[in-house]
C-alpha cells in the first residue's frame, strides 16, 4: 500500500503542477493577450520573424499548445495566412522549453545568508503564494490582480514539483530501474515519452516529472534522451487532435506542419545521436553522465532549439507537403470567381489610382452578387428549409467578409497616391459601398437565424403572416436586385429610382407590423413567434435602408451638393413635390402594396 500512496502523491503533485501552470498562463494571457494577438496578426511572410514571435509568445503563456491553438484561430479568421503561421509554429516548439529552465530552480544550492537562498524552490513557492494572495485579496487594480494570478500559479506549480520530488525520492530504486530499462531500449523510451505526454497533454509536465526524478535520484543521459524525443512527438500529436476539430483546410495544414516538423526534428536528433556516438564525439563519459534538473532542462532546450534553427529554412518544403496532404475543398464556380478577383487586387496598380479603383469596384460588384445570393437563400429558407442551403449561406458570408477586408485594405492603401478629386470621391464611395453590401450579407444571415429559431421552437407562422412576409420579402428582393444592378452599371438615372421604392417598402413593413399586432390581440399568433416575426421585418427594413444609402452615396459622388448632406437631400426630396419621385412612388405602391391589400381592413 505504501507504493500506492506514493503514486497518489506523485499524481497529486502533477495535478498541482498542471493547475499552477494553467493559472500562471491565464494570468500572463490576461496581461498581454491583446498585444500578443496583435503581434501575431502582424507577422509578415518572413519565417524568421514568425519564429521569434512564436518563441516569445510561448515563453509568455507557458504553453506551446495554447500558442499554436491561437495561431490556428488567427489563420481561420484570416489574420494570418497558412504560410505565415509556419514560423510561429516552429518558434512555439522552442518557447515551450522555457518552463523547464524555470523548474531548474529546484536544484539551486545556496546558504541561508545568500540572496540566492530566496530562490530555492522550498522558499520561492510559499513566498510566491503569499505575494499572489495579498495582491488578489487586498489590491483592487486589475493589473495587480493579474500579477497576483501569475504569482499564485507560479507558487502552485512549484508546490506540485516539491510534492512530486518528495514522492519520487522514496521510490528512487524503482524509478531508477525503469529509466535504466530505457538505456537499453530507446524505442521503449521514445514510446513511453510520447504516450505519457499524450495522456497528460502537457510536455512541460512530463519534463517536470523527469526533472523531479533527476533532482531526487538522478538520471543518465542515455536513459532520458529518447524519452525527451518522445515527449516532443506526443506534444505535437496532442495539439493536432485539439486543433483539427471543425477546422478549415488552411487551419489543418498549420497543425500538420507542426506534426511534420516534429517528426523531422526527431529523426534529425536520432541520426545526430547515432552519428556522434559512432564517431566517438559522444564519449561514454557523456553518454552515461548523470543529469540533474538543470541538465534535463538543457537537453530538452537543445533538442527544441537546434532542429528548429536547422529546419527553419525548410519552411517552404513543409508548406508544400502540408498543402499536398490537406488539399483545398473543391470550389464551385462562384467561389472560384471570387478568389480570382481577390488575387486581381494587384498592389502594383496602387500608383495608378484610376486603374486600381476599377479593380476594387469589380470586386465590390462580386460582393453585391454574393449579398443578393445570400438574401435569396434566406428568402427560400423561410418557406422551403434545406440544411445544406444554410451551410452555403455561412460559406458565402465568410467569403463576403474576406472580400470586404481585402477591398477595404486595398482602397485605403491608395490614399498616398490619390491626387485627383474624382478619384478621391470614388475612393470614398467605394468604402461606403462595400460596407453596405457587407451589412446586407449580415442582415440576410440574421433573417436565416430568425427562421432557425422557428424550427428550434417547433413552431411556424400563421398562413396570413406567411402570405404577408412572402410579399414583403419579394419587394425587398427587388430593391436589392435593383441596387446591385445600379452599382455594377454605375447608372445614376436608375439610382434615383431606388429611394421611391424604399419609401414604399417602409410603408409596407409598417402595415405588416400593424396587422401582426392585430393577429396577436386576436390570438391568431403567439408572442414568441411575434418576436421572431418582428425581428425578420426589422432586418428586411434595414436591407432596404442600406439600398437607399448606397444609391444616395452614388448620387453624392457626382453631385457635391448631396455629398455629406444625404439626410437633408432625402428630407427635401420627400417634401419637395418632385413629380418624377411622386410618380415612381405611386407606381411602386400599386405594384407592391396593392398585391398585399394594405387597404383591406379585414386582412388578418
DOKOL-605899 format. One record per residue (C-alpha): residue in three letters; x, y, z. Coordinates in steps of 0.02 Angstrom, whole numbers, always signed. Example, Ala and Ser with C-alpha at 12.3 -4.5 7.8 and 13.67 -1.06 7.14 Angstrom:
# DOKOL-605899
MARGU    aa        u        v        w
MARGU   ala     +615     -225     +390
MARGU   ser     +684      -53     +357
This chain:
# DOKOL-605899
MARGU    aa        u        v        w
MARGU   unk       +0       +0       +0
MARGU   unk     +147     +116      +30
MARGU   unk     +186     +115     -156
MARGU   unk       +4     +156     -194
MARGU   unk       +7     +310      -83
MARGU   unk     +172     +367     -157
MARGU   unk      +96     +355     -331
MARGU   unk      -54     +454     -269
MARGU   unk      +67     +586     -202
MARGU   unk     +156     +594     -370
MARGU   unk      -10     +614     -462
MARGU   unk      -66     +744     -336
MARGU   unk      +94     +841     -363
MARGU   unk      +70     +825     -551
MARGU   unk     -107     +892     -533
MARGU   unk      -43    +1042     -437
MARGU   unk      +92    +1070     -568
MARGU   unk      -34    +1067     -711
MARGU   unk     -157    +1179     -620
MARGU   unk      -20    +1301     -571
MARGU   unk      +42    +1310     -749
MARGU   unk     -136    +1343     -810
MARGU   unk     -166    +1479     -680
MARGU   unk       +0    +1562     -719
MARGU   unk      -35    +1552     -906
MARGU   unk     -208    +1630     -882
MARGU   unk     -130    +1774     -787
MARGU   unk       +2    +1801     -919
MARGU   unk     -129    +1798    -1058
MARGU   unk     -236    +1924     -963
MARGU   unk      -87    +2041     -952
MARGU   unk      -33    +2026    -1132
MARGU   unk     -172    +1939    -1229
MARGU   unk     -220    +2088    -1338
MARGU   unk      -41    +2138    -1377
MARGU   unk       +5    +1956    -1408
MARGU   unk     -136    +1931    -1533
MARGU   unk      -96    +2096    -1619
MARGU   unk      +87    +2047    -1634
MARGU   unk      +47    +1879    -1710
MARGU   unk      -76    +1957    -1832
MARGU   unk      +59    +2075    -1897
MARGU   unk     +181    +1935    -1943
MARGU   unk     +246    +1953    -2120
MARGU   unk     +292    +1813    -2239
MARGU   unk     +468    +1806    -2163
MARGU   unk     +479    +1641    -2065
MARGU   unk     +620    +1708    -1955
MARGU   unk     +509    +1847    -1885
MARGU   unk     +368    +1723    -1857
MARGU   unk     +492    +1606    -1771
MARGU   unk     +546    +1742    -1649
MARGU   unk     +367    +1793    -1613
MARGU   unk     +312    +1613    -1587
MARGU   unk     +455    +1586    -1465
MARGU   unk     +415    +1746    -1369
MARGU   unk     +228    +1715    -1359
MARGU   unk     +253    +1536    -1298
MARGU   unk     +375    +1595    -1166
MARGU   unk     +244    +1720    -1109
MARGU   unk      +97    +1599    -1096
MARGU   unk     +199    +1444    -1047
MARGU   unk     +110    +1329    -1169
MARGU   unk     +155    +1284    -1348
MARGU   unk      -17    +1206    -1370
MARGU   unk     -103    +1369    -1320
MARGU   unk      +10    +1469    -1438
MARGU   unk      -24    +1354    -1584
MARGU   unk     -211    +1350    -1549
MARGU   unk     -210    +1541    -1551
MARGU   unk     -112    +1538    -1715
MARGU   unk     -234    +1415    -1792
MARGU   unk     -376    +1529    -1739
MARGU   unk     -294    +1680    -1822
MARGU   unk     -270    +1579    -1982
MARGU   unk     -454    +1532    -1980
MARGU   unk     -505    +1713    -1952
MARGU   unk     -398    +1772    -2097
MARGU   unk     -275    +1874    -1993
MARGU   unk     -135    +1757    -2043
MARGU   unk     -106    +1653    -2198
MARGU   unk      -57    +1471    -2181
MARGU   unk     +121    +1506    -2239
MARGU   unk     +140    +1650    -2115
MARGU   unk      +95    +1531    -1974
MARGU   unk     +239    +1410    -2006
MARGU   unk     +374    +1515    -1924
MARGU   unk     +263    +1541    -1772
MARGU   unk     +236    +1353    -1756
MARGU   unk     +423    +1319    -1758
MARGU   unk     +452    +1457    -1632
MARGU   unk     +318    +1388    -1516
MARGU   unk     +414    +1224    -1507
MARGU   unk     +566    +1317    -1442
MARGU   unk     +471    +1433    -1323
MARGU   unk     +395    +1290    -1225
MARGU   unk     +569    +1242    -1162
MARGU   unk     +570    +1397    -1050
MARGU   unk     +462    +1307     -921
MARGU   unk     +597    +1178     -892
MARGU   unk     +725    +1316     -866
MARGU   unk     +612    +1391     -731
MARGU   unk     +592    +1222     -647
MARGU   unk     +781    +1202     -633
MARGU   unk     +772    +1323     -486
MARGU   unk     +737    +1165     -387
MARGU   unk     +922    +1123     -396
MARGU   unk     +978    +1294     -336
MARGU   unk    +1100    +1272     -193
MARGU   unk    +1139    +1421      -81
MARGU   unk    +1167    +1456     +103
MARGU   unk    +1035    +1543     +208
MARGU   unk    +1141    +1700     +212
MARGU   unk    +1144    +1715      +22
MARGU   unk    +1014    +1813      -77
MARGU   unk    +1003    +1662     -193
MARGU   unk     +931    +1562      -47
MARGU   unk     +769    +1657      -77
MARGU   unk     +755    +1575     -249
MARGU   unk     +765    +1399     -182
MARGU   unk     +604    +1308     -229
MARGU   unk     +561    +1271      -46
MARGU   unk     +565    +1459      -10
MARGU   unk     +507    +1530     -177
MARGU   unk     +345    +1430     -185
MARGU   unk     +267    +1490      -21
MARGU   unk     +333    +1666      -49
MARGU   unk     +251    +1673     -222
MARGU   unk      +88    +1609     -146
MARGU   unk      +91    +1741       -9
MARGU   unk     +126    +1883     -131
MARGU   unk       -7    +1819     -250
MARGU   unk     -142    +1805     -118
MARGU   unk     -103    +1979      -50
MARGU   unk     -120    +2054     -223
MARGU   unk     -281    +1959     -260
MARGU   unk     -366    +1996      -94
MARGU   unk     -310    +2170      -47
MARGU   unk     -270    +2264     -210
MARGU   unk     -415    +2316     -321
MARGU   unk     -320    +2361     -480
MARGU   unk     -338    +2238     -622
MARGU   unk     -151    +2241     -659
MARGU   unk     -116    +2191     -479
MARGU   unk     -243    +2050     -489
MARGU   unk     -162    +1986     -648
MARGU   unk       +8    +1991     -562
MARGU   unk      -69    +1901     -413
MARGU   unk     -139    +1765     -525
MARGU   unk      +33    +1740     -604
MARGU   unk     +116    +1730     -433
MARGU   unk      -13    +1607     -364
MARGU   unk       +4    +1498     -519
MARGU   unk     +194    +1504     -502
MARGU   unk     +183    +1453     -319
MARGU   unk      +61    +1310     -350
MARGU   unk     +171    +1248     -492
MARGU   unk     +323    +1237     -378
MARGU   unk     +225    +1161     -235
MARGU   unk     +172    +1025     -356
MARGU   unk     +353     +997     -404
MARGU   unk     +404     +986     -221
MARGU   unk     +266     +857     -190
MARGU   unk     +324     +755     -340
MARGU   unk     +507     +766     -287
MARGU   unk     +469     +706     -111
MARGU   unk     +366     +559     -176
MARGU   unk     +494     +518     -309
MARGU   unk     +639     +513     -185
MARGU   unk     +553     +373      -88
MARGU   unk     +529     +273     -249
MARGU   unk     +706     +302     -307
MARGU   unk     +756     +120     -335
MARGU   unk     +601      +77     -437
MARGU   unk     +611     +235     -545
MARGU   unk     +798     +213     -571
MARGU   unk     +764      +36     -630
MARGU   unk     +632      +99     -751
MARGU   unk     +748     +229     -827
MARGU   unk     +889     +101     -833
MARGU   unk     +775       -6     -943
MARGU   unk     +762     +142    -1063
MARGU   unk     +953     +146    -1075
MARGU   unk     +948      -20    -1166
MARGU   unk     +786       +5    -1263
MARGU   unk     +775     +177    -1343
MARGU   unk     +614     +133    -1437
MARGU   unk     +530      +93    -1271
MARGU   unk     +591     +259    -1201
MARGU   unk     +528     +353    -1353
MARGU   unk     +356     +270    -1347
MARGU   unk     +342     +299    -1160
MARGU   unk     +378     +485    -1179
MARGU   unk     +253     +503    -1322
MARGU   unk     +117     +402    -1233
MARGU   unk     +131     +489    -1064
MARGU   unk     +132     +660    -1147
MARGU   unk      -20     +613    -1250
MARGU   unk     -114     +562    -1091
MARGU   unk      -61     +711     -985
MARGU   unk      -71     +831    -1134
MARGU   unk      +75     +936    -1074
MARGU   unk     +256     +914    -1125
MARGU   unk     +308    +1035     -987
MARGU   unk     +228     +922     -856
MARGU   unk     +317     +766     -918
MARGU   unk     +484     +857     -925
MARGU   unk     +444     +920     -750
MARGU   unk     +423     +741     -690
MARGU   unk     +592     +696     -767
MARGU   unk     +669     +847     -680
MARGU   unk     +593     +792     -514
MARGU   unk     +669     +619     -536
MARGU   unk     +835     +698     -586
MARGU   unk     +835     +808     -430
MARGU   unk     +791     +665     -314
MARGU   unk     +880     +509     -378
MARGU   unk     +972     +566     -534
MARGU   unk     +954     +511     -714
MARGU   unk    +1080     +471     -850
MARGU   unk    +1083     +550    -1023
MARGU   unk    +1067     +382    -1111
MARGU   unk     +910     +344    -1009
MARGU   unk     +814     +505    -1046
MARGU   unk     +863     +571    -1217
MARGU   unk     +744     +452    -1308
MARGU   unk     +606     +493    -1182
MARGU   unk     +628     +680    -1218
MARGU   unk     +616     +648    -1406
MARGU   unk     +455     +551    -1374
MARGU   unk     +388     +694    -1267
MARGU   unk     +410     +813    -1413
MARGU   unk     +313     +697    -1529
MARGU   unk     +174     +667    -1401
MARGU   unk     +155     +854    -1377
MARGU   unk     +128     +889    -1563
MARGU   unk       +4     +745    -1583
MARGU   unk     -100     +814    -1440
MARGU   unk     -102     +985    -1521
MARGU   unk     -151     +907    -1687
MARGU   unk     -303     +821    -1610
MARGU   unk     -357     +980    -1519
MARGU   unk     -340    +1096    -1668
MARGU   unk     -411     +995    -1812
MARGU   unk     -589     +977    -1743
MARGU   unk     -704    +1080    -1855
MARGU   unk     -556    +1168    -1935
MARGU   unk     -539    +1234    -2112
MARGU   unk     -410    +1160    -2231
MARGU   unk     -286    +1302    -2204
MARGU   unk     -300    +1279    -2015
MARGU   unk     -273    +1091    -2027
MARGU   unk     -119    +1124    -2134
MARGU   unk      -46    +1230    -1993
MARGU   unk      -55    +1086    -1867
MARGU   unk       +1     +961    -2000
MARGU   unk     +160    +1067    -2020
MARGU   unk     +180    +1055    -1830
MARGU   unk     +175     +865    -1841
MARGU   unk     +288     +855    -1995
MARGU   unk     +416     +970    -1914
MARGU   unk     +422     +871    -1751
MARGU   unk     +440     +706    -1843
MARGU   unk     +583     +780    -1946
MARGU   unk     +661     +852    -1788
MARGU   unk     +651     +683    -1701
MARGU   unk     +731     +595    -1849
MARGU   unk     +866     +729    -1858
MARGU   unk     +908     +710    -1673
MARGU   unk     +909     +520    -1682
MARGU   unk    +1025     +523    -1833
MARGU   unk    +1138     +651    -1749
MARGU   unk    +1147     +548    -1589
MARGU   unk    +1191     +391    -1689
MARGU   unk    +1321     +479    -1796
MARGU   unk    +1404     +568    -1649
MARGU   unk    +1405     +410    -1545
MARGU   unk    +1481     +309    -1688
MARGU   unk    +1612     +443    -1722
MARGU   unk    +1660     +445    -1539
MARGU   unk    +1610     +626    -1512
MARGU   unk    +1484     +571    -1382
MARGU   unk    +1601     +476    -1269
MARGU   unk    +1550     +352    -1136
MARGU   unk    +1586     +486    -1007
MARGU   unk    +1450     +597    -1079
MARGU   unk    +1333     +455    -1132
MARGU   unk    +1322     +387     -955
MARGU   unk    +1337     +554     -866
MARGU   unk    +1214     +590     -728
MARGU   unk    +1096     +737     -756
MARGU   unk    +1014     +848     -627
MARGU   unk     +858     +953     -656
MARGU   unk     +958    +1085     -749
MARGU   unk    +1040     +953     -858
MARGU   unk     +870     +885     -912
MARGU   unk     +812    +1063     -947
MARGU   unk     +966    +1097    -1054
MARGU   unk     +949     +936    -1155
MARGU   unk     +764     +973    -1182
MARGU   unk     +805    +1151    -1236
MARGU   unk     +941    +1093    -1358
MARGU   unk     +825     +962    -1432
MARGU   unk     +698    +1100    -1462
MARGU   unk     +814    +1240    -1521
MARGU   unk     +941    +1156    -1634
MARGU   unk     +818    +1066    -1751
MARGU   unk     +711    +1223    -1761
MARGU   unk     +858    +1330    -1818
MARGU   unk     +918    +1198    -1943
MARGU   unk     +744    +1163    -2013
MARGU   unk     +681    +1343    -2020
MARGU   unk     +748    +1367    -2198
MARGU   unk     +642    +1218    -2250
MARGU   unk     +478    +1307    -2207
MARGU   unk     +430    +1312    -2390
MARGU   unk     +455    +1124    -2407
MARGU   unk     +345    +1093    -2254
MARGU   unk     +212    +1208    -2328
MARGU   unk     +207    +1119    -2495
MARGU   unk     +199     +948    -2411
MARGU   unk      +55    +1004    -2299
MARGU   unk      -37    +1076    -2449
MARGU   unk      -24     +907    -2537
MARGU   unk      -80     +812    -2383
MARGU   unk     -226     +931    -2350
MARGU   unk     -291     +994    -2517
MARGU   unk     -422    +1131    -2532
MARGU   unk     -602    +1079    -2542
MARGU   unk     -670    +1083    -2720
MARGU   unk     -735    +1257    -2761
MARGU   unk     -892    +1294    -2858
MARGU   unk     -890    +1422    -2998
MARGU   unk     -947    +1564    -2884
MARGU   unk     -810    +1537    -2755
MARGU   unk     -677    +1516    -2889
MARGU   unk     -730    +1679    -2971
MARGU   unk     -723    +1770    -2804
MARGU   unk     -549    +1705    -2761
MARGU   unk     -489    +1751    -2936
MARGU   unk     -548    +1929    -2908
MARGU   unk     -464    +1935    -2738
MARGU   unk     -300    +1892    -2822
MARGU   unk     -328    +2028    -2952
MARGU   unk     -310    +2165    -2821
MARGU   unk     -136    +2198    -2885
MARGU   unk      -28    +2306    -2771
MARGU   unk      +72    +2360    -2924
MARGU   unk      -79    +2463    -2979
MARGU   unk      -81    +2568    -2821
MARGU   unk      +23    +2702    -2906
MARGU   unk     -116    +2719    -3037
MARGU   unk     -272    +2751    -2930
MARGU   unk     -395    +2754    -3076
MARGU   unk     -347    +2579    -3133
MARGU   unk     -338    +2516    -2954
MARGU   unk     -513    +2583    -2916
MARGU   unk     -579    +2491    -3069
MARGU   unk     -510    +2330    -2994
MARGU   unk     -585    +2361    -2822
MARGU   unk     -753    +2411    -2900
MARGU   unk     -753    +2244    -2991
MARGU   unk     -727    +2153    -2825
MARGU   unk     -864    +2254    -2739
MARGU   unk     -978    +2205    -2884
MARGU   unk     -946    +2024    -2835
MARGU   unk     -986    +2070    -2654
MARGU   unk    -1152    +2139    -2718
MARGU   unk    -1190    +1974    -2807
MARGU   unk    -1146    +1871    -2653
MARGU   unk    -1256    +1978    -2540
MARGU   unk    -1401    +1956    -2663
MARGU   unk    -1372    +1767    -2671
MARGU   unk    -1373    +1755    -2481
MARGU   unk    -1533    +1857    -2471
MARGU   unk    -1614    +1742    -2599
MARGU   unk    -1558    +1591    -2497
MARGU   unk    -1630    +1667    -2337
MARGU   unk    -1793    +1701    -2432
MARGU   unk    -1802    +1519    -2487
MARGU   unk    -1761    +1453    -2312
MARGU   unk    -1912    +1541    -2238
MARGU   unk    -2030    +1438    -2345
MARGU   unk    -1927    +1287    -2401
MARGU   unk    -1795    +1243    -2271
MARGU   unk    -1640    +1147    -2327
MARGU   unk    -1492    +1120    -2205
MARGU   unk    -1367    +1121    -2349
MARGU   unk    -1427    +1294    -2401
MARGU   unk    -1389    +1359    -2226
MARGU   unk    -1212    +1291    -2238
MARGU   unk    -1190    +1376    -2406
MARGU   unk    -1252    +1542    -2336
MARGU   unk    -1121    +1532    -2198
MARGU   unk     -985    +1493    -2325
MARGU   unk    -1037    +1641    -2431
MARGU   unk    -1038    +1754    -2278
MARGU   unk     -857    +1707    -2241
MARGU   unk     -811    +1748    -2421
MARGU   unk     -905    +1912    -2409
MARGU   unk     -807    +1959    -2253
MARGU   unk     -644    +1914    -2339
MARGU   unk     -689    +2020    -2490
MARGU   unk     -739    +2166    -2379
MARGU   unk     -575    +2160    -2282
MARGU   unk     -469    +2142    -2440
MARGU   unk     -560    +2280    -2535
MARGU   unk     -557    +2399    -2387
MARGU   unk     -371    +2373    -2358
MARGU   unk     -334    +2394    -2543
MARGU   unk     -437    +2553    -2561
MARGU   unk     -361    +2632    -2406
MARGU   unk     -186    +2588    -2470
MARGU   unk     -222    +2701    -2620
MARGU   unk     -230    +2858    -2512
MARGU   unk      -48    +2914    -2534
MARGU   unk      -66    +2905    -2723
MARGU   unk     -236    +2988    -2745
MARGU   unk     -216    +3165    -2814
MARGU   unk     -370    +3189    -2924
MARGU   unk     -530    +3247    -2838
MARGU   unk     -633    +3124    -2943
MARGU   unk     -526    +2977    -2883
MARGU   unk     -543    +3036    -2704
MARGU   unk     -733    +3041    -2718
MARGU   unk     -735    +2869    -2799
MARGU   unk     -622    +2803    -2661
MARGU   unk     -739    +2867    -2525
MARGU   unk     -892    +2799    -2616
MARGU   unk     -818    +2625    -2636
MARGU   unk     -780    +2613    -2450
MARGU   unk     -962    +2658    -2414
MARGU   unk    -1024    +2537    -2546
MARGU   unk     -926    +2387    -2483
MARGU   unk     -989    +2425    -2307
MARGU   unk    -1169    +2425    -2369
MARGU   unk    -1153    +2258    -2458
MARGU   unk    -1061    +2179    -2312
MARGU   unk    -1201    +2234    -2195
MARGU   unk    -1333    +2168    -2313
MARGU   unk    -1246    +1999    -2306
MARGU   unk    -1252    +2006    -2116
MARGU   unk    -1437    +2051    -2119
MARGU   unk    -1475    +1904    -2234
MARGU   unk    -1387    +1790    -2111
MARGU   unk    -1489    +1869    -1969
MARGU   unk    -1650    +1825    -2061
MARGU   unk    -1587    +1647    -2077
MARGU   unk    -1553    +1638    -1889
MARGU   unk    -1728    +1704    -1852
MARGU   unk    -1800    +1566    -1961
MARGU   unk    -1695    +1434    -1873
MARGU   unk    -1773    +1487    -1708
MARGU   unk    -1942    +1441    -1783
MARGU   unk    -1877    +1266    -1814
MARGU   unk    -1797    +1250    -1642
MARGU   unk    -1961    +1300    -1560
MARGU   unk    -2058    +1179    -1670
MARGU   unk    -2174    +1319    -1725
MARGU   unk    -2222    +1408    -1885
MARGU   unk    -2303    +1570    -1940
MARGU   unk    -2489    +1581    -1970
MARGU   unk    -2543    +1570    -2153
MARGU   unk    -2587    +1755    -2153
MARGU   unk    -2417    +1804    -2083
MARGU   unk    -2330    +1692    -2211
MARGU   unk    -2425    +1775    -2354
MARGU   unk    -2381    +1948    -2290
MARGU   unk    -2199    +1901    -2266
MARGU   unk    -2183    +1824    -2439
MARGU   unk    -2245    +1984    -2522
MARGU   unk    -2134    +2095    -2413
MARGU   unk    -1979    +1992    -2445
MARGU   unk    -2015    +1994    -2632
MARGU   unk    -2020    +2185    -2629
MARGU   unk    -1856    +2193    -2532
MARGU   unk    -1779    +2068    -2653
MARGU   unk    -1824    +2183    -2798
MARGU   unk    -1746    +2338    -2719
MARGU   unk    -1588    +2239    -2679
MARGU   unk    -1577    +2172    -2858
MARGU   unk    -1605    +2350    -2922
MARGU   unk    -1466    +2417    -2809
MARGU   unk    -1344    +2282    -2863
MARGU   unk    -1379    +2321    -3045
MARGU   unk    -1364    +2509    -3014
MARGU   unk    -1194    +2487    -2933
MARGU   unk    -1124    +2370    -3066
MARGU   unk    -1188    +2476    -3211
MARGU   unk    -1146    +2642    -3124
MARGU   unk    -1315    +2709    -3187
MARGU   unk    -1357    +2872    -3099
MARGU   unk    -1530    +2884    -3177
MARGU   unk    -1581    +2714    -3109
MARGU   unk    -1501    +2759    -2942
MARGU   unk    -1638    +2891    -2924
MARGU   unk    -1770    +2753    -2935
MARGU   unk    -1711    +2666    -2777
MARGU   unk    -1775    +2791    -2648
MARGU   unk    -1959    +2791    -2705
MARGU   unk    -1962    +2602    -2689
MARGU   unk    -1877    +2610    -2518
MARGU   unk    -2015    +2727    -2455
MARGU   unk    -2149    +2606    -2517
MARGU   unk    -2061    +2463    -2426
MARGU   unk    -2059    +2566    -2266
MARGU   unk    -2248    +2587    -2281
MARGU   unk    -2270    +2401    -2317
MARGU   unk    -2168    +2349    -2165
MARGU   unk    -2261    +2471    -2052
MARGU   unk    -2425    +2398    -2114
MARGU   unk    -2360    +2221    -2085
MARGU   unk    -2319    +2267    -1906
MARGU   unk    -2493    +2337    -1875
MARGU   unk    -2576    +2183    -1950
MARGU   unk    -2468    +2068    -1845
MARGU   unk    -2513    +2161    -1685
MARGU   unk    -2695    +2133    -1734
MARGU   unk    -2662    +1946    -1754
MARGU   unk    -2578    +1941    -1584
MARGU   unk    -2725    +2027    -1497
MARGU   unk    -2846    +1904    -1579
MARGU   unk    -2740    +1754    -1526
MARGU   unk    -2702    +1704    -1705
MARGU   unk    -2513    +1705    -1668
MARGU   unk    -2416    +1675    -1506
MARGU   unk    -2297    +1801    -1428
MARGU   unk    -2136    +1704    -1461
MARGU   unk    -2174    +1693    -1646
MARGU   unk    -2221    +1875    -1643
MARGU   unk    -2048    +1922    -1581
MARGU   unk    -1961    +1822    -1718
MARGU   unk    -2079    +1893    -1849
MARGU   unk    -2038    +2070    -1792
MARGU   unk    -1851    +2029    -1800
MARGU   unk    -1870    +1974    -1981
MARGU   unk    -1967    +2132    -2025
MARGU   unk    -1833    +2238    -1942
MARGU   unk    -1694    +2152    -2040
MARGU   unk    -1792    +2174    -2201
MARGU   unk    -1813    +2359    -2165
MARGU   unk    -1626    +2376    -2137
MARGU   unk    -1586    +2290    -2302
MARGU   unk    -1698    +2417    -2388
MARGU   unk    -1614    +2559    -2292
MARGU   unk    -1441    +2500    -2348
MARGU   unk    -1501    +2502    -2529
MARGU   unk    -1563    +2680    -2509
MARGU   unk    -1399    +2733    -2427
MARGU   unk    -1295    +2661    -2568
MARGU   unk    -1399    +2744    -2704
MARGU   unk    -1386    +2914    -2618
MARGU   unk    -1198    +2891    -2593
MARGU   unk    -1184    +2859    -2780
MARGU   unk    -1278    +3019    -2819
MARGU   unk    -1171    +3114    -2694
MARGU   unk    -1012    +3054    -2777
MARGU   unk    -1059    +3151    -2935
MARGU   unk    -1159    +3293    -2853
MARGU   unk    -1062    +3387    -2719
MARGU   unk    -1222    +3469    -2656
MARGU   unk    -1280    +3297    -2596
MARGU   unk    -1113    +3231    -2528
MARGU   unk    -1110    +3250    -2340
MARGU   unk    -1291    +3311    -2341
MARGU   unk    -1377    +3146    -2381
MARGU   unk    -1511    +3159    -2244
MARGU   unk    -1553    +3336    -2293
MARGU   unk    -1565    +3283    -2476
MARGU   unk    -1687    +3143    -2435
MARGU   unk    -1793    +3255    -2324
MARGU   unk    -1809    +3385    -2461
MARGU   unk    -1843    +3250    -2592
MARGU   unk    -1987    +3179    -2489
MARGU   unk    -2067    +3351    -2464
MARGU   unk    -2022    +3442    -2625
MARGU   unk    -2167    +3383    -2731
MARGU   unk    -2044    +3314    -2860
MARGU   unk    -2155    +3246    -2998
MARGU   unk    -2037    +3106    -3050
MARGU   unk    -2016    +3047    -2871
MARGU   unk    -2204    +3053    -2838
MARGU   unk    -2243    +2958    -2998
MARGU   unk    -2118    +2821    -2957
MARGU   unk    -2185    +2809    -2780
MARGU   unk    -2364    +2788    -2842
MARGU   unk    -2312    +2658    -2972
MARGU   unk    -2216    +2557    -2843
MARGU   unk    -2357    +2571    -2718
MARGU   unk    -2481    +2499    -2842
MARGU   unk    -2361    +2361    -2890
MARGU   unk    -2310    +2303    -2716
MARGU   unk    -2432    +2370    -2587
MARGU   unk    -2580    +2330    -2699
MARGU   unk    -2537    +2145    -2703
MARGU   unk    -2535    +2145    -2511
MARGU   unk    -2706    +2231    -2498
MARGU   unk    -2645    +2359    -2373
MARGU   unk    -2811    +2449    -2378
MARGU   unk    -2908    +2291    -2332
MARGU   unk    -2952    +2320    -2150
MARGU   unk    -3014    +2142    -2130
MARGU   unk    -2848    +2064    -2179
MARGU   unk    -2790    +1951    -2035
